[in-house]
Amino acid sequence: MASVEDKYPDNVPGMFYVDTQCIDCDVCRDTAPNNFTRNDDGGYSYVYKQPENDEEMEQCMEAMDACPVEAIGNDGAE
């Protein structure tokens, strides 16, 4: 389960974040490309834009559910 204490500083403020458990598998970037991107130097994903509509929200939730190491969190903050 993702930990807000371990989230990458690259994440923009808001409800979704990626923490240090990320294994750079591409699942979130493929599932929600409008919201997740890659830190090329660090080799991990992070949230560069919080969802702004229902479609993006659904994609972020799907990415969180599909993450094989549960590195995506939702702290409920909007």
All heavy atoms as a GROMACS GRO file, in nm:
protein
  603
    1MET      N    1   0.083  -0.118   0.000
    1MET     CA    2   0.000   0.000   0.000
    1MET      C    3   0.088   0.125   0.000
    1MET      O    4   0.188   0.132   0.072
    1MET     CB    5  -0.090  -0.001   0.123
    1MET     CG    6  -0.185   0.114   0.127
    1MET     SD    7  -0.332   0.083   0.226
    1MET     CE    8  -0.276   0.133   0.384
    2ALA      N    9   0.053   0.221  -0.082
    2ALA     CA   10   0.131   0.344  -0.094
    2ALA      C   11   0.128   0.423   0.038
    2ALA      O   12   0.030   0.421   0.111
    2ALA     CB   13   0.075   0.430  -0.206
    3SER      N   14   0.238   0.490   0.063
    3SER     CA   15   0.252   0.568   0.186
    3SER      C   16   0.276   0.714   0.152
    3SER      O   17   0.371   0.746   0.079
    3SER     CB   18   0.368   0.513   0.268
    3SER     OG   19   0.399   0.600   0.374
    4VAL      N   20   0.192   0.801   0.204
    4VAL     CA   21   0.206   0.944   0.177
    4VAL      C   22   0.341   0.996   0.229
    4VAL      O   23   0.398   1.089   0.173
    4VAL     CB   24   0.086   1.024   0.234
    4VAL    CG1   25   0.089   1.029   0.385
    4VAL    CG2   26   0.079   1.162   0.174
    5GLU      N   27   0.396   0.933   0.333
    5GLU     CA   28   0.525   0.973   0.386
    5GLU      C   29   0.640   0.942   0.289
    5GLU      O   30   0.746   1.003   0.298
    5GLU     CB   31   0.554   0.905   0.521
    5GLU     CG   32   0.464   0.951   0.634
    5GLU     CD   33   0.331   0.876   0.638
    5GLU    OE1   34   0.321   0.766   0.580
    5GLU    OE2   35   0.236   0.929   0.697
    6ASP      N   36   0.617   0.845   0.198
    6ASP     CA   37   0.721   0.804   0.104
    6ASP      C   38   0.696   0.852  -0.039
    6ASP      O   39   0.761   0.804  -0.132
    6ASP     CB   40   0.733   0.650   0.103
    6ASP     CG   41   0.784   0.596   0.234
    6ASP    OD1   42   0.863   0.665   0.301
    6ASP    OD2   43   0.744   0.484   0.271
    7LYS      N   44   0.602   0.945  -0.057
    7LYS     CA   45   0.573   0.988  -0.194
    7LYS      C   46   0.687   1.070  -0.251
    7LYS      O   47   0.758   1.140  -0.178
    7LYS     CB   48   0.440   1.062  -0.202
    7LYS     CG   49   0.438   1.200  -0.141
    7LYS     CD   50   0.300   1.260  -0.157
    7LYS     CE   51   0.293   1.398  -0.098
    7LYS     NZ   52   0.161   1.459  -0.115
    8TYR      N   53   0.704   1.058  -0.382
    8TYR     CA   54   0.808   1.136  -0.450
    8TYR      C   55   0.773   1.284  -0.448
    8TYR      O   56   0.656   1.321  -0.465
    8TYR     CB   57   0.823   1.089  -0.594
    8TYR     CG   58   0.900   0.960  -0.608
    8TYR    CD1   59   0.837   0.845  -0.654
    8TYR    CD2   60   1.035   0.952  -0.576
    8TYR    CE1   61   0.908   0.726  -0.668
    8TYR    CE2   62   1.105   0.834  -0.589
    8TYR     CZ   63   1.041   0.722  -0.635
    8TYR     OH   64   1.111   0.605  -0.647
    9PRO      N   65   0.872   1.372  -0.432
    9PRO     CA   66   0.846   1.515  -0.430
    9PRO      C   67   0.800   1.570  -0.566
    9PRO      O   68   0.745   1.679  -0.573
    9PRO     CB   69   0.979   1.578  -0.388
    9PRO     CG   70   1.082   1.474  -0.413
    9PRO     CD   71   1.013   1.341  -0.406
   10ASP      N   72   0.820   1.492  -0.673
   10ASP     CA   73   0.778   1.534  -0.806
   10ASP      C   74   0.625   1.543  -0.820
   10ASP      O   75   0.574   1.613  -0.907
   10ASP     CB   76   0.825   1.435  -0.914
   10ASP     CG   77   0.972   1.400  -0.906
   10ASP    OD1   78   1.016   1.356  -0.799
   10ASP    OD2   79   1.040   1.412  -1.009
   11ASN      N   80   0.552   1.466  -0.738
   11ASN     CA   81   0.406   1.464  -0.747
   11ASN      C   82   0.348   1.603  -0.723
   11ASN      O   83   0.388   1.671  -0.628
   11ASN     CB   84   0.348   1.370  -0.640
   11ASN     CG   85   0.380   1.225  -0.666
   11ASN    OD1   86   0.324   1.164  -0.756
   11ASN    ND2   87   0.469   1.169  -0.585
   12VAL      N   88   0.253   1.643  -0.807
   12VAL     CA   89   0.184   1.770  -0.783
   12VAL      C   90   0.090   1.751  -0.664
   12VAL      O   91   0.044   1.640  -0.638
   12VAL     CB   92   0.107   1.819  -0.908
   12VAL    CG1   93   0.202   1.851  -1.021
   12VAL    CG2   94   0.001   1.722  -0.951
   13PRO      N   95   0.060   1.857  -0.591
   13PRO     CA   96  -0.032   1.845  -0.479
   13PRO      C   97  -0.169   1.796  -0.524
   13PRO      O   98  -0.216   1.829  -0.633
   13PRO     CB   99  -0.041   1.989  -0.425
   13PRO     CG  100   0.083   2.056  -0.473
   13PRO     CD  101   0.115   1.992  -0.605
   14GLY      N  102  -0.232   1.718  -0.438
   14GLY     CA  103  -0.365   1.667  -0.467
   14GLY      C  104  -0.383   1.526  -0.417
   14GLY      O  105  -0.298   1.473  -0.345
   15MET      N  106  -0.492   1.464  -0.456
   15MET     CA  107  -0.528   1.336  -0.398
   15MET      C  108  -0.441   1.218  -0.441
   15MET      O  109  -0.414   1.130  -0.363
   15MET     CB  110  -0.676   1.304  -0.422
   15MET     CG  111  -0.713   1.275  -0.565
   15MET     SD  112  -0.883   1.217  -0.595
   15MET     CE  113  -0.972   1.271  -0.454
   16PHE      N  114  -0.397   1.213  -0.566
   16PHE     CA  115  -0.317   1.100  -0.613
   16PHE      C  116  -0.168   1.131  -0.603
   16PHE      O  117  -0.125   1.244  -0.620
   16PHE     CB  118  -0.352   1.066  -0.758
   16PHE     CG  119  -0.489   1.006  -0.774
   16PHE    CD1  120  -0.595   1.084  -0.814
   16PHE    CD2  121  -0.512   0.871  -0.747
   16PHE    CE1  122  -0.722   1.030  -0.828
   16PHE    CE2  123  -0.637   0.816  -0.760
   16PHE     CZ  124  -0.743   0.896  -0.800
   17TYR      N  125  -0.091   1.026  -0.576
   17TYR     CA  126   0.055   1.038  -0.569
   17TYR      C  127   0.117   0.903  -0.596
   17TYR      O  128   0.051   0.799  -0.591
   17TYR     CB  129   0.099   1.092  -0.433
   17TYR     CG  130   0.062   1.001  -0.317
   17TYR    CD1  131   0.148   0.898  -0.276
   17TYR    CD2  132  -0.059   1.015  -0.252
   17TYR    CE1  133   0.114   0.813  -0.172
   17TYR    CE2  134  -0.095   0.931  -0.148
   17TYR     CZ  135  -0.008   0.831  -0.108
   17TYR     OH  136  -0.043   0.747  -0.005
   18VAL      N  137   0.246   0.902  -0.626
   18VAL     CA  138   0.324   0.780  -0.642
   18VAL      C  139   0.434   0.783  -0.536
   18VAL      O  140   0.498   0.886  -0.516
   18VAL     CB  141   0.387   0.769  -0.784
   18VAL    CG1  142   0.471   0.643  -0.796
   18VAL    CG2  143   0.278   0.773  -0.891
   19ASP      N  144   0.456   0.668  -0.471
   19ASP     CA  145   0.560   0.664  -0.368
   19ASP      C  146   0.682   0.585  -0.416
   19ASP      O  147   0.689   0.541  -0.531
   19ASP     CB  148   0.505   0.613  -0.235
   19ASP     CG  149   0.485   0.464  -0.228
   19ASP    OD1  150   0.514   0.392  -0.325
   19ASP    OD2  151   0.438   0.416  -0.122
   20THR      N  152   0.778   0.569  -0.327
   20THR     CA  153   0.907   0.511  -0.362
   20THR      C  154   0.904   0.362  -0.393
   20THR      O  155   1.007   0.304  -0.428
   20THR     CB  156   1.009   0.537  -0.249
   20THR    OG1  157   0.958   0.481  -0.127
   20THR    CG2  158   1.034   0.686  -0.231
   21GLN      N  159   0.790   0.298  -0.384
   21GLN     CA  160   0.778   0.156  -0.421
   21GLN      C  161   0.771   0.138  -0.572
   21GLN      O  162   0.779   0.025  -0.622
   21GLN     CB  163   0.653   0.095  -0.359
   21GLN     CG  164   0.652   0.094  -0.208
   21GLN     CD  165   0.523   0.036  -0.157
   21GLN    OE1  166   0.510  -0.085  -0.145
   21GLN    NE2  167   0.427   0.123  -0.129
   22CYS      N  168   0.754   0.245  -0.648
   22CYS     CA  169   0.737   0.239  -0.794
   22CYS      C  170   0.853   0.161  -0.859
   22CYS      O  171   0.970   0.185  -0.830
   22CYS     CB  172   0.730   0.380  -0.852
   22CYS     SG  173   0.713   0.384  -1.031
   23ILE      N  174   0.816   0.069  -0.950
   23ILE     CA  175   0.916  -0.011  -1.021
   23ILE      C  176   0.926   0.030  -1.169
   23ILE      O  177   0.983  -0.042  -1.249
   23ILE     CB  178   0.888  -0.162  -1.008
   23ILE    CG1  179   0.750  -0.196  -1.063
   23ILE    CG2  180   0.906  -0.206  -0.863
   23ILE    CD1  181   0.722  -0.346  -1.073
   24ASP      N  182   0.866   0.143  -1.204
   24ASP     CA  183   0.877   0.197  -1.340
   24ASP      C  184   0.823   0.100  -1.446
   24ASP      O  185   0.885   0.076  -1.548
   24ASP     CB  186   1.023   0.234  -1.370
   24ASP     CG  187   1.037   0.326  -1.489
   24ASP    OD1  188   0.943   0.402  -1.517
   24ASP    OD2  189   1.143   0.322  -1.554
   25CYS      N  190   0.705   0.044  -1.420
   25CYS     CA  191   0.649  -0.060  -1.507
   25CYS      C  192   0.566  -0.007  -1.623
   25CYS      O  193   0.528  -0.084  -1.710
   25CYS     CB  194   0.566  -0.158  -1.425
   25CYS     SG  195   0.411  -0.089  -1.363
   26ASP      N  196   0.531   0.120  -1.625
   26ASP     CA  197   0.452   0.184  -1.731
   26ASP      C  198   0.301   0.170  -1.716
   26ASP      O  199   0.226   0.229  -1.793
   26ASP     CB  200   0.488   0.132  -1.872
   26ASP     CG  201   0.610   0.196  -1.931
   26ASP    OD1  202   0.650   0.303  -1.883
   26ASP    OD2  203   0.666   0.138  -2.025
   27VAL      N  204   0.252   0.091  -1.623
   27VAL     CA  205   0.107   0.069  -1.613
   27VAL      C  206   0.032   0.200  -1.594
   27VAL      O  207  -0.064   0.227  -1.666
   27VAL     CB  208   0.072  -0.031  -1.499
   27VAL    CG1  209  -0.077  -0.033  -1.470
   27VAL    CG2  210   0.119  -0.170  -1.537
   28CYS      N  211   0.073   0.283  -1.501
   28CYS     CA  212   0.000   0.407  -1.477
   28CYS      C  213   0.012   0.503  -1.595
   28CYS      O  214  -0.086   0.570  -1.631
   28CYS     CB  215   0.046   0.474  -1.348
   28CYS     SG  216   0.217   0.526  -1.345
   29ARG      N  217   0.128   0.508  -1.657
   29ARG     CA  218   0.147   0.598  -1.771
   29ARG      C  219   0.065   0.553  -1.891
   29ARG      O  220   0.018   0.636  -1.969
   29ARG     CB  221   0.295   0.610  -1.805
   29ARG     CG  222   0.376   0.670  -1.691
   29ARG     CD  223   0.519   0.701  -1.730
   29ARG     NE  224   0.596   0.592  -1.783
   29ARG     CZ  225   0.676   0.513  -1.712
   29ARG    NH1  226   0.686   0.530  -1.580
   29ARG    NH2  227   0.746   0.418  -1.770
   30ASP      N  228   0.048   0.423  -1.907
   30ASP     CA  229  -0.036   0.370  -2.015
   30ASP      C  230  -0.183   0.389  -1.985
   30ASP      O  231  -0.262   0.416  -2.075
   30ASP     CB  232  -0.008   0.221  -2.038
   30ASP     CG  233   0.126   0.195  -2.104
   30ASP    OD1  234   0.184   0.290  -2.163
   30ASP    OD2  235   0.174   0.081  -2.096
   31THR      N  236  -0.222   0.373  -1.860
   31THR     CA  237  -0.362   0.379  -1.820
   31THR      C  238  -0.414   0.522  -1.808
   31THR      O  239  -0.527   0.551  -1.847
   31THR     CB  240  -0.382   0.306  -1.685
   31THR    OG1  241  -0.330   0.174  -1.697
   31THR    CG2  242  -0.528   0.299  -1.646
   32ALA      N  243  -0.332   0.610  -1.755
   32ALA     CA  244  -0.373   0.750  -1.734
   32ALA      C  245  -0.261   0.844  -1.781
   32ALA      O  246  -0.198   0.913  -1.701
   32ALA     CB  247  -0.404   0.772  -1.586
   33PRO      N  248  -0.237   0.848  -1.912
   33PRO     CA  249  -0.125   0.928  -1.964
   33PRO      C  250  -0.140   1.079  -1.944
   33PRO      O  251  -0.040   1.150  -1.950
   33PRO     CB  252  -0.124   0.892  -2.113
   33PRO     CG  253  -0.263   0.849  -2.144
   33PRO     CD  254  -0.312   0.782  -2.018
   34ASN      N  255  -0.260   1.126  -1.920
   34ASN     CA  256  -0.279   1.269  -1.895
   34ASN      C  257  -0.242   1.310  -1.754
   34ASN      O  258  -0.241   1.430  -1.723
   34ASN     CB  259  -0.425   1.309  -1.922
   34ASN     CG  260  -0.461   1.296  -2.068
   34ASN    OD1  261  -0.381   1.323  -2.156
   34ASN    ND2  262  -0.583   1.253  -2.094
   35ASN      N  263  -0.213   1.210  -1.669
   35ASN     CA  264  -0.189   1.241  -1.529
   35ASN      C  265  -0.056   1.189  -1.474
   35ASN      O  266  -0.004   1.244  -1.378
   35ASN     CB  267  -0.304   1.184  -1.444
   35ASN     CG  268  -0.437   1.236  -1.492
   35ASN    OD1  269  -0.504   1.172  -1.570
   35ASN    ND2  270  -0.473   1.356  -1.449
   36PHE      N  271  -0.004   1.083  -1.533
   36PHE     CA  272   0.121   1.025  -1.487
   36PHE      C  273   0.229   1.042  -1.593
   36PHE      O  274   0.202   1.032  -1.712
   36PHE     CB  275   0.105   0.874  -1.458
   36PHE     CG  276   0.015   0.844  -1.342
   36PHE    CD1  277  -0.121   0.834  -1.359
   36PHE    CD2  278   0.067   0.827  -1.214
   36PHE    CE1  279  -0.205   0.805  -1.252
   36PHE    CE2  280  -0.015   0.799  -1.107
   36PHE     CZ  281  -0.152   0.788  -1.126
   37THR      N  282   0.350   1.065  -1.548
   37THR     CA  283   0.465   1.073  -1.638
   37THR      C  284   0.585   1.009  -1.568
   37THR      O  285   0.574   0.963  -1.455
   37THR     CB  286   0.493   1.219  -1.681
   37THR    OG1  287   0.582   1.218  -1.791
   37THR    CG2  288   0.551   1.301  -1.566
   38ARG      N  289   0.697   1.009  -1.636
   38ARG     CA  290   0.816   0.939  -1.586
   38ARG      C  291   0.927   1.039  -1.552
   38ARG      O  292   0.951   1.135  -1.625
   38ARG     CB  293   0.867   0.845  -1.695
   38ARG     CG  294   0.987   0.763  -1.654
   38ARG     CD  295   1.020   0.661  -1.764
   38ARG     NE  296   1.112   0.560  -1.713
   38ARG     CZ  297   1.243   0.568  -1.721
   38ARG    NH1  298   1.301   0.673  -1.778
   38ARG    NH2  299   1.318   0.472  -1.673
   39ASN      N  300   0.994   1.012  -1.443
   39ASN     CA  301   1.116   1.082  -1.410
   39ASN      C  302   1.227   0.999  -1.473
   39ASN      O  303   1.259   0.891  -1.423
   39ASN     CB  304   1.134   1.094  -1.259
   39ASN     CG  305   1.263   1.162  -1.220
   39ASN    OD1  306   1.371   1.121  -1.264
   39ASN    ND2  307   1.253   1.265  -1.139
   40ASP      N  308   1.281   1.046  -1.583
   40ASP     CA  309   1.380   0.968  -1.658
   40ASP      C  310   1.509   0.946  -1.580
   40ASP      O  311   1.572   0.841  -1.590
   40ASP     CB  312   1.412   1.036  -1.792
   40ASP     CG  313   1.295   1.031  -1.889
   40ASP    OD1  314   1.218   0.933  -1.885
   40ASP    OD2  315   1.280   1.126  -1.967
   41ASP      N  316   1.550   1.044  -1.502
   41ASP     CA  317   1.674   1.030  -1.425
   41ASP      C  318   1.658   0.930  -1.311
   41ASP      O  319   1.748   0.851  -1.284
   41ASP     CB  320   1.718   1.165  -1.368
   41ASP     CG  321   1.760   1.263  -1.476
   41ASP    OD1  322   1.806   1.217  -1.584
   41ASP    OD2  323   1.749   1.385  -1.454
   42GLY      N  324   1.542   0.932  -1.246
   42GLY     CA  325   1.520   0.844  -1.131
   42GLY      C  326   1.460   0.709  -1.166
   42GLY      O  327   1.466   0.616  -1.087
   43GLY      N  328   1.400   0.699  -1.284
   43GLY     CA  329   1.339   0.574  -1.326
   43GLY      C  330   1.214   0.538  -1.248
   43GLY      O  331   1.199   0.426  -1.200
   44TYR      N  332   1.123   0.634  -1.234
   44TYR     CA  333   0.997   0.610  -1.165
   44TYR      C  334   0.889   0.703  -1.222
   44TYR      O  335   0.919   0.800  -1.291
   44TYR     CB  336   1.010   0.632  -1.014
   44TYR     CG  337   1.056   0.771  -0.975
   44TYR    CD1  338   0.966   0.876  -0.963
   44TYR    CD2  339   1.190   0.797  -0.950
   44TYR    CE1  340   1.008   1.004  -0.928
   44TYR    CE2  341   1.234   0.924  -0.914
   44TYR     CZ  342   1.142   1.026  -0.903
   44TYR     OH  343   1.184   1.153  -0.868
   45SER      N  344   0.765   0.669  -1.194
   45SER     CA  345   0.652   0.750  -1.237
   45SER      C  346   0.610   0.844  -1.124
   45SER      O  347   0.640   0.820  -1.007
   45SER     CB  348   0.533   0.661  -1.273
   45SER     OG  349   0.563   0.581  -1.384
   46TYR      N  350   0.538   0.949  -1.162
   46TYR     CA  351   0.480   1.040  -1.064
   46TYR      C  352   0.360   1.110  -1.126
   46TYR      O  353   0.340   1.105  -1.248
   46TYR     CB  354   0.583   1.143  -1.015
   46TYR     CG  355   0.635   1.238  -1.121
   46TYR    CD1  356   0.576   1.362  -1.140
   46TYR    CD2  357   0.743   1.202  -1.201
   46TYR    CE1  358   0.624   1.450  -1.238
   46TYR    CE2  359   0.790   1.288  -1.298
   46TYR     CZ  360   0.731   1.412  -1.316
   46TYR     OH  361   0.778   1.497  -1.413
   47VAL      N  362   0.279   1.172  -1.043
   47VAL     CA  363   0.160   1.243  -1.089
   47VAL      C  364   0.201   1.385  -1.125
   47VAL      O  365   0.246   1.461  -1.039
   47VAL     CB  366   0.050   1.246  -0.980
   47VAL    CG1  367  -0.071   1.324  -1.028
   47VAL    CG2  368   0.010   1.104  -0.942
   48TYR      N  369   0.188   1.418  -1.254
   48TYR     CA  370   0.224   1.554  -1.296
   48TYR      C  371   0.102   1.643  -1.310
   48TYR      O  372   0.114   1.765  -1.319
   48TYR     CB  373   0.306   1.553  -1.426
   48TYR     CG  374   0.229   1.526  -1.552
   48TYR    CD1  375   0.181   1.630  -1.632
   48TYR    CD2  376   0.204   1.395  -1.595
   48TYR    CE1  377   0.112   1.606  -1.749
   48TYR    CE2  378   0.136   1.370  -1.712
   48TYR     CZ  379   0.090   1.475  -1.789
   48TYR     OH  380   0.020   1.449  -1.905
   49LYS      N  381  -0.018   1.581  -1.312
   49LYS     CA  382  -0.142   1.659  -1.318
   49LYS      C  383  -0.251   1.577  -1.250
   49LYS      O  384  -0.272   1.461  -1.283
   49LYS     CB  385  -0.180   1.688  -1.463
   49LYS     CG  386  -0.306   1.772  -1.478
   49LYS     CD  387  -0.334   1.808  -1.623
   49LYS     CE  388  -0.401   1.699  -1.699
   49LYS     NZ  389  -0.542   1.680  -1.676
   50GLN      N  390  -0.318   1.639  -1.155
   50GLN     CA  391  -0.430   1.572  -1.089
   50GLN      C  392  -0.549   1.566  -1.186
   50GLN      O  393  -0.560   1.649  -1.277
   50GLN     CB  394  -0.470   1.647  -0.961
   50GLN     CG  395  -0.364   1.644  -0.853
   50GLN     CD  396  -0.342   1.506  -0.794
   50GLN    OE1  397  -0.432   1.422  -0.792
   50GLN    NE2  398  -0.220   1.482  -0.746
   51PRO      N  399  -0.637   1.467  -1.171
   51PRO     CA  400  -0.751   1.456  -1.262
   51PRO      C  401  -0.840   1.580  -1.257
   51PRO      O  402  -0.865   1.634  -1.150
   51PRO     CB  403  -0.825   1.331  -1.213
   51PRO     CG  404  -0.772   1.302  -1.078
   51PRO     CD  405  -0.637   1.363  -1.068
   52GLU      N  406  -0.886   1.621  -1.376
   52GLU     CA  407  -0.968   1.741  -1.388
   52GLU      C  408  -1.109   1.712  -1.437
   52GLU      O  409  -1.190   1.803  -1.450
   52GLU     CB  410  -0.901   1.840  -1.483
   52GLU     CG  411  -0.768   1.891  -1.429
   52GLU     CD  412  -0.699   1.985  -1.526
   52GLU    OE1  413  -0.735   1.988  -1.646
   52GLU    OE2  414  -0.606   2.054  -1.482
   53ASN      N  415  -1.138   1.584  -1.466
   53ASN     CA  416  -1.272   1.549  -1.512
   53ASN      C  417  -1.299   1.402  -1.476
   53ASN      O  418  -1.210   1.332  -1.426
   53ASN     CB  419  -1.288   1.574  -1.662
   53ASN     CG  420  -1.183   1.503  -1.745
   53ASN    OD1  421  -1.162   1.382  -1.730
   53ASN    ND2  422  -1.117   1.576  -1.834
   54ASP      N  423  -1.420   1.356  -1.502
   54ASP     CA  424  -1.458   1.220  -1.464
   54ASP      C  425  -1.374   1.114  -1.536
   54ASP      O  426  -1.336   1.014  -1.475
   54ASP     CB  427  -1.607   1.196  -1.494
   54ASP     CG  428  -1.698   1.273  -1.401
   54ASP    OD1  429  -1.652   1.318  -1.294
   54ASP    OD2  430  -1.818   1.289  -1.435
   55GLU      N  431  -1.344   1.138  -1.662
   55GLU     CA  432  -1.265   1.041  -1.738
   55GLU      C  433  -1.125   1.025  -1.678
   55GLU      O  434  -1.076   0.913  -1.658
   55GLU     CB  435  -1.254   1.082  -1.884
   55GLU     CG  436  -1.176   0.984  -1.969
   55GLU     CD  437  -1.164   1.026  -2.115
   55GLU    OE1  438  -1.213   1.135  -2.152
   55GLU    OE2  439  -1.104   0.950  -2.191
   56GLU      N  440  -1.061   1.136  -1.647
   56GLU     CA  441  -0.928   1.130  -1.586
   56GLU      C  442  -0.934   1.068  -1.447
   56GLU      O  443  -0.844   0.992  -1.409
   56GLU     CB  444  -0.865   1.269  -1.580
   56GLU     CG  445  -0.823   1.322  -1.715
   56GLU     CD  446  -0.755   1.457  -1.709
   56GLU    OE1  447  -0.745   1.516  -1.598
   56GLU    OE2  448  -0.712   1.504  -1.815
   57MET      N  449  -1.039   1.096  -1.372
   57MET     CA  450  -1.054   1.037  -1.240
   57MET      C  451  -1.066   0.885  -1.251
   57MET      O  452  -1.000   0.811  -1.177
   57MET     CB  453  -1.178   1.094  -1.169
   57MET     CG  454  -1.201   1.033  -1.031
   57MET     SD  455  -1.070   1.069  -0.912
   57MET     CE  456  -1.114   1.234  -0.865
   58GLU      N  457  -1.146   0.839  -1.345
   58GLU     CA  458  -1.162   0.695  -1.366
   58GLU      C  459  -1.030   0.631  -1.407
   58GLU      O  460  -0.996   0.521  -1.360
   58GLU     CB  461  -1.269   0.668  -1.471
   58GLU     CG  462  -1.409   0.696  -1.424
   58GLU     CD  463  -1.512   0.681  -1.535
   58GLU    OE1  464  -1.486   0.612  -1.635
   58GLU    OE2  465  -1.622   0.739  -1.520
   59GLN      N  466  -0.955   0.698  -1.494
   59GLN     CA  467  -0.827   0.644  -1.538
   59GLN      C  468  -0.727   0.637  -1.423
   59GLN      O  469  -0.652   0.540  -1.411
   59GLN     CB  470  -0.771   0.727  -1.654
   59GLN     CG  471  -0.850   0.712  -1.781
   59GLN     CD  472  -0.806   0.808  -1.890
   59GLN    OE1  473  -0.732   0.903  -1.866
   59GLN    NE2  474  -0.854   0.784  -2.011
   60CYS      N  475  -0.725   0.738  -1.338
   60CYS     CA  476  -0.634   0.738  -1.223
   60CYS      C  477  -0.672   0.627  -1.124
   60CYS      O  478  -0.583   0.559  -1.070
   60CYS     CB  479  -0.634   0.873  -1.153
   60CYS     SG  480  -0.546   1.002  -1.245
   61MET      N  481  -0.800   0.608  -1.103
   61MET     CA  482  -0.845   0.501  -1.014
   61MET      C  483  -0.807   0.365  -1.073
   61MET      O  484  -0.762   0.276  -1.000
   61MET     CB  485  -0.996   0.510  -0.991
   61MET     CG  486  -1.040   0.632  -0.914
   61MET     SD  487  -0.978   0.638  -0.744
   61MET     CE  488  -1.075   0.508  -0.670
   62GLU      N  489  -0.824   0.350  -1.204
   62GLU     CA  490  -0.786   0.226  -1.270
   62GLU      C  491  -0.636   0.202  -1.259
   62GLU      O  492  -0.592   0.089  -1.232
   62GLU     CB  493  -0.829   0.230  -1.416
   62GLU     CG  494  -0.802   0.102  -1.492
   62GLU     CD  495  -0.848   0.107  -1.637
   62GLU    OE1  496  -0.930   0.193  -1.673
   62GLU    OE2  497  -0.798   0.024  -1.714
   63ALA      N  498  -0.556   0.306  -1.277
   63ALA     CA  499  -0.411   0.293  -1.264
   63ALA      C  500  -0.374   0.252  -1.122
   63ALA      O  501  -0.287   0.166  -1.102
   63ALA     CB  502  -0.343   0.425  -1.301
   64MET      N  503  -0.438   0.311  -1.024
   64MET     CA  504  -0.410   0.277  -0.885
   64MET      C  505  -0.443   0.130  -0.858
   64MET      O  506  -0.364   0.058  -0.796
   64MET     CB  507  -0.489   0.369  -0.791
   64MET     CG  508  -0.456   0.349  -0.646
   64MET     SD  509  -0.535   0.470  -0.537
   64MET     CE  510  -0.705   0.419  -0.549
   65ASP      N  511  -0.556   0.085  -0.907
   65ASP     CA  512  -0.596  -0.055  -0.887
   65ASP      C  513  -0.505  -0.152  -0.961
   65ASP      O  514  -0.483  -0.264  -0.914
   65ASP     CB  515  -0.741  -0.076  -0.934
   65ASP     CG  516  -0.842  -0.007  -0.844
   65ASP    OD1  517  -0.807   0.028  -0.729
   65ASP    OD2  518  -0.957   0.014  -0.889
   66ALA      N  519  -0.451  -0.110  -1.075
   66ALA     CA  520  -0.368  -0.199  -1.157
   66ALA      C  521  -0.221  -0.200  -1.118
   66ALA      O  522  -0.147  -0.288  -1.161
   66ALA     CB  523  -0.381  -0.160  -1.305
   67CYS      N  524  -0.178  -0.106  -1.038
   67CYS     CA  525  -0.036  -0.096  -1.000
   67CYS      C  526   0.008  -0.226  -0.932
   67CYS      O  527  -0.046  -0.263  -0.827
   67CYS     CB  528  -0.014   0.022  -0.908
   67CYS     SG  529   0.158   0.041  -0.857
   68PRO      N  530   0.107  -0.295  -0.990
   68PRO     CA  531   0.147  -0.425  -0.935
   68PRO      C  532   0.215  -0.420  -0.799
   68PRO      O  533   0.219  -0.521  -0.728
   68PRO     CB  534   0.242  -0.480  -1.041
   68PRO     CG  535   0.298  -0.361  -1.110
   68PRO     CD  536   0.186  -0.259  -1.108
   69VAL      N  537   0.266  -0.304  -0.760
   69VAL     CA  538   0.333  -0.293  -0.629
   69VAL      C  539   0.261  -0.196  -0.536
   69VAL      O  540   0.314  -0.159  -0.430
   69VAL     CB  541   0.482  -0.252  -0.646
   69VAL    CG1  542   0.560  -0.362  -0.714
   69VAL    CG2  543   0.495  -0.120  -0.719
   70GLU      N  544   0.142  -0.153  -0.574
   70GLU     CA  545   0.060  -0.061  -0.493
   70GLU      C  546   0.135   0.066  -0.456
   70GLU      O  547   0.130   0.113  -0.343
   70GLU     CB  548   0.006  -0.132  -0.369
   70GLU     CG  549  -0.083  -0.248  -0.402
   70GLU     CD  550  -0.142  -0.317  -0.278
   70GLU    OE1  551  -0.096  -0.289  -0.165
   70GLU    OE2  552  -0.233  -0.399  -0.298
   71ALA      N  553   0.206   0.123  -0.556
   71ALA     CA  554   0.282   0.245  -0.532
   71ALA      C  555   0.201   0.371  -0.554
   71ALA      O  556   0.250   0.481  -0.527
   71ALA     CB  557   0.405   0.247  -0.624
   72ILE      N  558   0.078   0.360  -0.601
   72ILE     CA  559  -0.007   0.477  -0.624
   72ILE      C  560  -0.103   0.490  -0.507
   72ILE      O  561  -0.170   0.394  -0.468
   72ILE     CB  562  -0.086   0.464  -0.755
   72ILE    CG1  563   0.009   0.449  -0.873
   72ILE    CG2  564  -0.179   0.585  -0.774
   72ILE    CD1  565  -0.058   0.415  -1.004
   73GLY      N  566  -0.107   0.610  -0.451
   73GLY     CA  567  -0.195   0.635  -0.338
   73GLY      C  568  -0.298   0.740  -0.369
   73GLY      O  569  -0.285   0.817  -0.464
   74ASN      N  570  -0.401   0.741  -0.287
   74ASN     CA  571  -0.509   0.840  -0.295
   74ASN      C  572  -0.534   0.883  -0.151
   74ASN      O  573  -0.594   0.808  -0.074
   74ASN     CB  574  -0.634   0.777  -0.357
   74ASN     CG  575  -0.753   0.870  -0.358
   74ASN    OD1  576  -0.752   0.975  -0.296
   74ASN    ND2  577  -0.856   0.830  -0.427
   75ASP      N  578  -0.490   1.003  -0.117
   75ASP     CA  579  -0.506   1.048   0.021
   75ASP      C  580  -0.638   1.123   0.042
   75ASP      O  581  -0.665   1.170   0.151
   75ASP     CB  582  -0.387   1.130   0.068
   75ASP     CG  583  -0.373   1.264   0.000
   75ASP    OD1  584  -0.462   1.303  -0.079
   75ASP    OD2  585  -0.274   1.333   0.026
   76GLY      N  586  -0.719   1.133  -0.063
   76GLY     CA  587  -0.850   1.195  -0.050
   76GLY      C  588  -0.849   1.347  -0.054
   76GLY      O  589  -0.954   1.408  -0.063
   77ALA      N  590  -0.732   1.410  -0.051
   77ALA     CA  591  -0.725   1.556  -0.057
   77ALA      C  592  -0.757   1.602  -0.199
   77ALA      O  593  -0.715   1.540  -0.296
   77ALA     CB  594  -0.586   1.604  -0.019
   78GLU      N  595  -0.831   1.707  -0.211
   78GLU     CA  596  -0.864   1.758  -0.344
   78GLU      C  597  -0.809   1.897  -0.363
   78GLU      O  598  -0.788   1.970  -0.274
   78GLU     CB  599  -1.015   1.760  -0.364
   78GLU     CG  600  -1.069   1.619  -0.371
   78GLU     CD  601  -1.212   1.615  -0.422
   78GLU    OE1  602  -1.246   1.693  -0.512
   78GLU    OE2  603  -1.286   1.532  -0.372
   0.00000   0.00000   0.00000
